[in-house]
Amino acid sequence: MNQQAQLFVDSRCELGEGPFWNPLVKRLFWFDILNQTLLSATEDGHLVDRITFKDLASAAAVVDANTLAVVQSGHLLRYHFDIDSSEIVGDLEADVPGNRSNDSRMDRSGGFWIGTMGRHGGNPRTGAVYQWKAGTLTTILSGVGIPNSICFSPDGTRAYFTDSGRVIQTVTLDPATGLPNGEWTTFFDGEAPGGADGSVVDSEGYLWNARWGGSCVIRFTPDGQIDRIIEVPGVTRVSCPAFGGADMKTLYLTTAREGMTPAEAEAQPTAGSVFSIKVDVAGLTEPFIAL
């Protein structure tokens, strides 16, 4: 069953990423990483926030209605909406200035999995994946090129991950700690449009994967088979999905303009914008984070 997503917000970010639905304020949030900006919009597509940080920022988790935990290069921040200010909660590779944050998501135990990578791309494999939980930073993976597809099964017993868009991998977790208790294995290594970018898991345990260079998002069954493809017309670089809306049945998709030639940018005027589509399965509200 192929369907098409529609334009939600014509934001034209350089590198749209890290979308998440905040149920406490009923808005979608997402980042323009390369412009150090966090944006938000209401369910009907009206832009609300455009917040600029001091360095590249890529992901966030909800603390409460007034506060976010924001992953900025080198640090985890506590951001306050009421005073438009942030402070450092903890260091995150503060001693590796050549790295920046990338794909990150909350696990079901309340831990924040945070991916890092080389600041200027090029896949130097200086990145890592960490879990930040209750002030403790645990290394999960090292020697990572471009971390993506970090997401978790509804019961918190499985995680997913891809490095540089090659193969989507999976590992079993201890649901109490959110940490791996087995070996990483292949979830999907088949033929599909583009390369694997960000992912999210729905309430039925199916994985939705954005396809960078593939103009689509693919829904995979829990055993790694392609279930359906949703096209994103007019845009090739689809970066990350997130569920939201009042019933959690709207799938939002960030996209990017990064690396386009002038001809590509002219042919894809809405690249970097956010797209959406109503689907027949609900997503899951992301766990809140305790700082």
Buried (B, 14 or more C-beta within 10 A) or exposed (E): EEBEBEBBBEBBBBBBBBBBBBBEBEBBBBBBBBBBBBBBBEBEEEBEBEBEBEBBBBBBBBBEEEBBBBBBBBBBBBBBBEEEEBEEBBEBBEEBEEBBBBBBBBBBBBBBBBBBBBBEEEEEBBBBBBBBBEEEBBEBBEEBBBBBBBBBBEEBEBBBBBBBBEBBBBBBBEBEBBBBEEEBEEBBEEEBBBBBBBBBBBBBEBBBBBBBBBBBBBBBBBEBEBBBBBBBEBBBBBBBBBBBBEEBBBBBBBBBBBEBEEEEEEEBEBBBBBBBBEBEBBBBBBBBBEB
